[in-house]
Amino acid sequence: MDPILSVSGLAKNYASGVKALERIDLEIARGEIFALLGPNGAGKTTLISIICGIVTPSSGEVRVAGFDIGRDYRQARYRIGLVPQELSTDAFEKVIDTVRFSRGLFGRGRDDAHVERVLTDLSLWDKRDAKIMALSGGMKRRVLIAKALAHEPDILFLDEPTAGVDVELRRDMWALVRRLREQGTTIILTTHYIEEAEEMADRVGIILKGRLILVEEKAALMKQLGKRTLTVALAEPLAAIPPALADWAPVLKNGGAELEYVFDGSSSERTGIAGLLRALGDAGIGYRDLNTAQSSLEDIFVGLLHGEQAA
């Protein structure tokens, strides 16, 4: 099946000499939830802005459902809904009016039933006649999402959708994203909240200094790069790691009361745990408890960034 979004050789250089993006190649499947992760200034918003036709690239090509964003702007942009990071709405307009207006901007005929569904899904129907200036910050963000969904786009871009919102709204938004995917909408989100990507994404892309350093299915990424940690609660604290344990390179924690050993979680047969426990026994080191934990997507993300920055 052809991708709903195809990015090829995309680059953005500013007159100041700043390279915002360096040859980005990316394909997104229809109905996929794709999370784009990266620190501030990595190029996430620049990439989205080019795909949405807001910023002109220096080179490369973007196709949305087969339409070139430059040559076939109206056809491509019609298929995109964008929820920007910044709150920008007409403060004096009613909620329902601004959503209807957004639908009309893309040439869609009036459809009160669709607008009502969107507002209801976002818990905005009771606020439909309220002026936007009277809404809380969280409600204003819901309005931005409603505006983006008004013309029934194939792709929804969410640029930091839950930045500065409360936990309840964040959960509501996660639930909405899942419903949209079930209806066939492709979701592309940027986020600082790693748990959002871990909770929802099918694939994860990591961008740093304008380069897409990794694109991988979330499950495969965690299997390939995820580590597991064994924490051994010692019967008596240690002042230093005994030479007999050097092969496992454990680390003392909690004032020497705990021994931490990191192993490859993708290989159940070669974890090294059995050998470490035997070595503890041979050295006469007793322990009270054992605990293992899987590294999170955040751990993997931080590790990759540190590795790239050190390179």
C-alpha positions, 0 to 999 in steps of 0.5 A: 500500500502506498504511504499516506505521507512521503518525505524525500531528501528534505532539507531546510537552510536559513540565510543565517547559515543555520541548517534546520533540517538535513536530508530527511527521508520518511514514509508514514503508513495510512492509519499509523500513529507516529511519534516524533521525539527530540529536544527543543530546537531539534527540527520537529516543528520545522519538519511539520511546518514544511509538510503542512506548507507553512515553510518552504524547504530548501530542497526535497519533496513532500507528498501527501496521498500522492500530491506534491505539497508544492505543486499540488498545494490545495489537494495536499493541504486539504488532507491535513489537519494541524494542531499547532503548539501555540494557542492562536484563536479569535478570542471574541468568536464563539466556539461553534462558529470558529469550528464551522469557519475552519471547515469552510476554509477547506471548501467543505460544505456545512455539516452541523452533525459532524461539527457536533460530533467533533465538539462532543468528542472533545467535551466542548458541546456544552461550550459551543456558544461560549466565546473563546476568550472565556475558556480555560487554557485546556479548553482552548487547546480542545478548540484547536483540535476541533478546528483541525478536525473540522474538515475531516483530514486524512492526517492529523498533526499534533505539535506538543498537544498536551503541553501545559494541560492537566492530566485529565485532558491528557488522558482525554486526548489519548482516548481521542487519538485512539478513536481517530486511528480506529476511524482511519485517521493517520496521527503524527505527534511531537511531544516532550512527554515520552509516556505519550509515545510509549502509550500510543505510538506504532512507530517512533522517530528521533530527530536531533540537530535537524537529522532523523537519527532513528525511525523504528517500530516502538516494540522493536525499538524497545526490544533491540535497545531496551535494557533490563536492570537487576537490583540486588538488595544486599544483606550488608552494605559494600564499600567497593565492588569486589574484584570477583564481580568485575566481569559484570560491571555492577554499580553500587547504589544507595550507600552500598546497600544495593548492587545494580546490574544492567543486562540485555533484555532481548536475550533471555538465555544470556542475561548473566544473572545466574553467573552473577548470583553464583559469584556473589555466593562464592564471594560470601556476599549475601542478599535479601531481595532481587528486583528487575525492571525494563528500561522505558522509552525515555531511557532509550531516548536519553541514551540515544541523545547522549550517544549522538551528542558524544559522537 
